[in-house]
Amino acid sequence: MGGRIAEGLGVVPRPVDHKVFPDGESYIKIDPDLKGETVVIVQTTAPSQDQRLMQLFMMVRTAKELDAARVVCVVPYLAYSRQDKRFLEGEAYTLDLVLKMMSDLGVDDLIVADVHSKASLDKINSEYMIEIHNLSGTPLLAEYLKGNGFDGAYSLSPDKGAIHLAQAADVVLSGGYGYFEKARDLRTGEIEMKVKDLDVSGRKAVVFDDIISSGGTMALAIEGLKNQGAKSVAAACTHALFMGDAGDRIREAGADVVVFTDSVETSTEGVKLTIAPLVVRELNRLAS
């Protein structure tokens, strides 16, 4: 993605020298000629999250010490963003922690994609000296599906909190939208999903989510739609973590199409779309 972004901006990318020592510590060396420059750091924080966050912090700190005028971090998948509040007393509030560390290190702008809770991000954004730009991959996914047999499909989100994803998709697909009722046990993490009666019999439907990790939520949603007579069902997400056998679970549940973006690297079978042009457009806007 870094290469695609650099090409879109018309600049030459500057590779980062990096390695991991036998004890697990990271080594980072960046181009030292950064004085007065705007530096765009493109970094994944997909698993292994802790290591990659530490590498990101090292790059930011070093760029600031080399007198970069502005540091923009492009982190499409922002690790720890799902813990966007304290659900139980004594829990670590990790989204706040990660953003506070970035702010303290001197990040000027942070570009993310479909962060798990936009409302929480907006609240935190007002507390730190960092501008956060939350892009959405949902229209991109919907446009692909519209041109590949799902025009007029019913758009769904896995719960009410993600209804904005279904709404954004419906602007493109124009088949109506809704959401599932989902309850998560705060201690065990197990999900109970109630499939409401939906007008999907004989129709095409798409389930949109920000992240697919274990695939459990998506599989339950697809299975529910198939049980209600949906003609064909697509699974769509921005961040395709697909841990373990997640891809198999989704396909076995009845998904006819699986589509996702390149916000994280994955070897799972499916249609992968690049969000690099969205990032390029936002970086050009910031530079104007």
TAMORA-V295407 format. One line per field, one symbol per residue. ss: DSSP state (2 for helix, 1 for strand, 0 for the rest). phi: phi as a letter, one per 20 degrees, with the letter a starting at -180 (. if undefined). psi: psi as a letter, one per 20 degrees, with the letter a starting at -180 (. if undefined). A space follows every 50 residues. Layout:
# TAMORA-V295407
ss: ???
phi: ???
psi: ???
This chain:
# TAMORA-V295407
ss: 02222222200000001111000001111000000001111100000022 22222222222222200001111100000000000000000002222222 22222000111110000222222220000011111002222222222222 00011110022222222222222000111011110000001111000000 10011111111100022222222222200101111111110000022222 22000011111000000000111002222222222220
phi: .gffffffemcefdfdfbbdfgenfedccdgfecgmeeddddbecfgeff fffffffffffffffemffbcdddcgeefmffeeaefcgnffefffffff fffffofeccdcclfgcfffffffgfecebedddecefgffffffgecnd fnffdcdfbffdffffffffgeeldnbabeeccdffeenfddddeffcec gmdebcddcfcddfnffffffffffffengfbcddcbedeflfmegffgf fffofebccbdefcebdffqeddedgfffgffffffee
psi: hgghggghikrpqoqppqrprhjiqqppprpimjpjqppooopqkrpogg ghgggghggggghghjkphpoppomgooqjihmjrohqpiqpnhgggghg ggghijpgqpprplqgohghghghhiirmpppoorpighgghgghhjljk pjqppqqirhhjhhghghhhhghkjrrarqopppohghiqpppooqoqmi pjrqqpopqgpoehigggggggggghhjjpgqpqpprgomgmqckggggg ghijphppqrrkhqpqjqpappqpjghgggghhhghi.
